[in-house]
Amino acid sequence: MTWKNTQTRTSTAEAKRWARAVKARDRFKCVTCGYQGTDGKGDVQADHRQPVAEGGQQYDPANGQTLCTPCHKTKTAEETARGLARTGRKLPPEQHPGTITPPTSHAETPTVQPKHTYAMPWDDPSRSTTDPRIAAYGPTGKP
């Protein structure tokens, strides 16, 4: 998954040409279950018979086949399981970039968490201000 402004392996012009050629050759029909897809609808995908990660040719139409979405998901899950078993890795749960906290080193002192979290600085009663525009609102938030 990409977050913004990056090109993936399947978003290049060459990959799109390959996918169009494979689907057109198979007449938009799933080679596994026989589902008849429609050009431009997105209900069938071009898939590599032998995965690129396992030595298959990236843009060779002979290494391509047309699969419907459910068949493609099933095949991709099987390939992912094989790849994880081969490398011995487990995938960590994906985090949204906004929720990722940077790692801290042991040299840093731990930060003290405040007892209360205030949405706005003027909501914090321990904080004093000399600005009359903020001080006028007081603890109730009303002037």
Number of C-alpha atoms within 10 A of each C-alpha: 6 7 7 6 6 8 9 10 10 12 10 11 10 13 16 15 12 19 22 18 17 24 24 14 14 16 14 26 22 23 14 12 11 12 17 16 20 13 13 9 7 11 17 23 22 26 20 22 15 15 15 12 10 10 8 14 16 18 17 12 20 10 17 25 23 29 28 23 17 12 18 18 12 11 15 15 12 11 16 12 12 13 14 12 11 9 8 9 9 9 7 6 6 8 8 8 8 6 7 9 7 6 6 9 8 7 6 7 8 9 6 6 7 7 6 7 10 11 8 7 13 18 16 14 10 8 8 11 11 7 8 8 9 15 14 12 13 13 12 7 11 7 10
